[in-house]
Amino acid sequence: MNADRHTDIAIIGGGPVGATLALALSGSGRRVTVLEARGSIEASPDPRALALSQASRIILERLGVWRKLPAPTPISRIHISQQGGFGRALLNAEEENVEALGYVVDYSALDLALHATLIEHPEIELHMGIRVTDLASNQGFASLACASADDSWHLTAAVAAVADGGKSITQLPGIRRSSQDYQQTAVLAHVKTELPQQGIAYERFTRNGPIALLPSGDGYALVWTLPPAEAARVLALPETAFLRELHDAFGDRQGRFLAASARNSFPLSLKTVDSVTSGRIVLLGNAAQTLHPAAGQGFNLGLRDAWALAQALGKDGRRDDTAALQRYRSERRLDSFGGAHFTDGLVRLFSRPGRLLGHARDLGLLAFEQSPAAKHWITRKLSFGAQG
Ligand SMILES: Cc1cc2nc3c(=O)[nH]c(=O)nc-3n(C[C@H](O)[C@H](O)[C@H](O)COP(=O)(O)OP(=O)(O)OC[C@H]3O[C@@H](n4cnc5c(N)ncnc54)[C@H](O)[C@@H]3O)c2cc1C
């Protein structure tokens, strides 16, 4: 990449949200440049499985990405329960009149499908192995300090879209960040169970944190939330002891756990910003909001961010980028706030100790189970976001 260049829209981070934004902008007539720190997609697989909503499926279909995904696993039911309690609730795709309540894909498979589609668009400039090390907004443009393994230079852009996952560019003038550490770590693995996988996603709340089993291929993608020291302990267990402890925590709904793949872990926190724009800089995806994975909302929110930003920049942006960014900021406020607070509320409600509270939660789950209207409402919000 040459020194001192200019582009219309610079996207910092070619992960799933940044790549989606680039694709959604193709055909807008704007010059788009994606800067991705990883040298190659294949060399850095990510162990996460992602539950995608109906809205995400629609976006990925429109962008020509969905058909490249190797067999997404449909979720036909979602089973919600709490350890040691009698209450439980079931969401059912058939009752909701939808083909599926969501679809499970591997992060890495999605990453590959997005990049395979990016390559079909030669008008999108994709640069791998380039890290943005600094970012500023000046009068009328953004300025990016870029570095590769053997070079460094500056790039200017009419708009800099930060899709770096919220981990690298943490200080931005005019944007205040808030962060709450959940003191929880997610332990991930692919597990096989005695009873066959039948499209049921389980969300089981325990005193340590939620356990999610997402149907994935011929087994389940496990997200087991634990306090950090407990997580470190179970990560180090031999496989049979790990499977036994998982069974003790999860219960018998899928019979015994038979096998687990290599395990990984992620520390969990809630990160939000007071504004997703500052001058010519705009944040999206995890850079704008990082959520607890309990409700499987983070990436789905990020995709809706990318779609909304592309619409704003493609339409208003051709005349006035500042107006486009303002439109994006006000359009995304409710969905981002709703997603973050719904997920955070759920995690906090179910992690509070106390017998009385546990009993009240059981009654709440039973009441939810008896209310088709409440189930329909929540299914719609999970599928399409707070704006429904
Ligand atoms: C355990 C777990 C389970 C989850 N499950 C779900 C789920 O079921 N459903 C769901 O919707 N969400 C889920 N999420 C959330 C989801 O993973 C994130 O919301 C999503 O990955 C965010 O995508 P992103 O592109 O914003 O960020 P990332 O995935 O973090 O990608 C950021 C990209 O930017 C690049 N980058 C970083 N810094 C720079 C830089 N300075 N310069 C250039 N490039 C840079 C990185 O290399 C990376 O490619 C889960 C999260 C966790 C931790």
PDBQT file of the ligand as one rigid body, heavy atoms in Angstrom, charges set to zero:
ROOT
HETATM    1  C1  LIG A 401     -18.004 -16.955  23.779  1.00  0.00    +0.000 C 
HETATM    2  C2  LIG A 401     -18.740 -16.049  22.842  1.00  0.00    +0.000 A 
HETATM    3  C3  LIG A 401     -19.871 -16.516  22.175  1.00  0.00    +0.000 A 
HETATM    4  C4  LIG A 401     -20.588 -15.671  21.342  1.00  0.00    +0.000 A 
HETATM    5  N1  LIG A 401     -21.730 -16.132  20.749  1.00  0.00    +0.000 NA
HETATM    6  C5  LIG A 401     -22.465 -15.300  19.972  1.00  0.00    +0.000 A 
HETATM    7  C6  LIG A 401     -23.672 -15.740  19.363  1.00  0.00    +0.000 A 
HETATM    8  O1  LIG A 401     -24.103 -16.888  19.521  1.00  0.00    +0.000 OA
HETATM    9  N2  LIG A 401     -24.368 -14.849  18.584  1.00  0.00    +0.000 N 
HETATM   10  C7  LIG A 401     -23.939 -13.574  18.399  1.00  0.00    +0.000 A 
HETATM   11  O2  LIG A 401     -24.630 -12.803  17.711  1.00  0.00    +0.000 OA
HETATM   12  N3  LIG A 401     -22.795 -13.126  18.969  1.00  0.00    +0.000 NA
HETATM   13  C8  LIG A 401     -22.059 -13.949  19.748  1.00  0.00    +0.000 A 
HETATM   14  N4  LIG A 401     -20.888 -13.518  20.293  1.00  0.00    +0.000 N 
HETATM   15  C9  LIG A 401     -20.425 -12.143  19.990  1.00  0.00    +0.000 C 
HETATM   16  C10 LIG A 401     -19.653 -12.119  18.655  1.00  0.00    +0.000 C 
HETATM   17  O3  LIG A 401     -18.582 -13.017  18.682  1.00  0.00    +0.000 OA
HETATM   18  C11 LIG A 401     -19.148 -10.703  18.406  1.00  0.00    +0.000 C 
HETATM   19  O4  LIG A 401     -20.211  -9.795  18.566  1.00  0.00    +0.000 OA
HETATM   20  C12 LIG A 401     -18.576 -10.567  16.999  1.00  0.00    +0.000 C 
HETATM   21  O5  LIG A 401     -17.478 -11.424  16.812  1.00  0.00    +0.000 OA
HETATM   22  C13 LIG A 401     -18.144  -9.111  16.772  1.00  0.00    +0.000 C 
HETATM   23  O6  LIG A 401     -17.611  -8.991  15.476  1.00  0.00    +0.000 OA
HETATM   24  P1  LIG A 401     -16.657  -7.761  15.122  1.00  0.00    +0.000 P 
HETATM   25  O7  LIG A 401     -16.344  -7.930  13.667  1.00  0.00    +0.000 OA
HETATM   26  O8  LIG A 401     -17.255  -6.502  15.619  1.00  0.00    +0.000 OA
HETATM   27  O9  LIG A 401     -15.345  -7.980  16.016  1.00  0.00    +0.000 OA
HETATM   28  P2  LIG A 401     -14.280  -9.152  15.966  1.00  0.00    +0.000 P 
HETATM   29  O10 LIG A 401     -14.929 -10.454  15.700  1.00  0.00    +0.000 OA
HETATM   30  O11 LIG A 401     -13.462  -9.008  17.215  1.00  0.00    +0.000 OA
HETATM   31  O12 LIG A 401     -13.350  -8.771  14.711  1.00  0.00    +0.000 OA
HETATM   32  C14 LIG A 401     -12.503  -7.635  14.757  1.00  0.00    +0.000 C 
HETATM   33  C15 LIG A 401     -11.523  -7.696  13.589  1.00  0.00    +0.000 C 
HETATM   34  O13 LIG A 401     -10.741  -6.502  13.575  1.00  0.00    +0.000 OA
HETATM   35  C16 LIG A 401      -9.361  -6.827  13.403  1.00  0.00    +0.000 C 
HETATM   36  N5  LIG A 401      -8.587  -5.757  14.071  1.00  0.00    +0.000 N 
HETATM   37  C17 LIG A 401      -8.528  -5.498  15.412  1.00  0.00    +0.000 A 
HETATM   38  N6  LIG A 401      -7.782  -4.403  15.646  1.00  0.00    +0.000 NA
HETATM   39  C18 LIG A 401      -7.362  -3.967  14.436  1.00  0.00    +0.000 A 
HETATM   40  C19 LIG A 401      -6.545  -2.856  14.026  1.00  0.00    +0.000 A 
HETATM   41  N7  LIG A 401      -6.063  -1.991  14.928  1.00  0.00    +0.000 N 
HETATM   42  N8  LIG A 401      -6.286  -2.686  12.702  1.00  0.00    +0.000 NA
HETATM   43  C20 LIG A 401      -6.786  -3.557  11.769  1.00  0.00    +0.000 A 
HETATM   44  N9  LIG A 401      -7.570  -4.620  12.128  1.00  0.00    +0.000 NA
HETATM   45  C21 LIG A 401      -7.860  -4.812  13.430  1.00  0.00    +0.000 A 
HETATM   46  C22 LIG A 401      -9.215  -8.184  14.069  1.00  0.00    +0.000 C 
HETATM   47  O14 LIG A 401      -8.088  -8.890  13.569  1.00  0.00    +0.000 OA
HETATM   48  C23 LIG A 401     -10.556  -8.851  13.697  1.00  0.00    +0.000 C 
HETATM   49  O15 LIG A 401     -10.477  -9.500  12.435  1.00  0.00    +0.000 OA
HETATM   50  C24 LIG A 401     -20.156 -14.343  21.145  1.00  0.00    +0.000 A 
HETATM   51  C25 LIG A 401     -19.008 -13.873  21.802  1.00  0.00    +0.000 A 
HETATM   52  C26 LIG A 401     -18.311 -14.718  22.638  1.00  0.00    +0.000 A 
HETATM   53  C27 LIG A 401     -17.081 -14.203  23.354  1.00  0.00    +0.000 C 
ENDROOT
TORSDOF 0
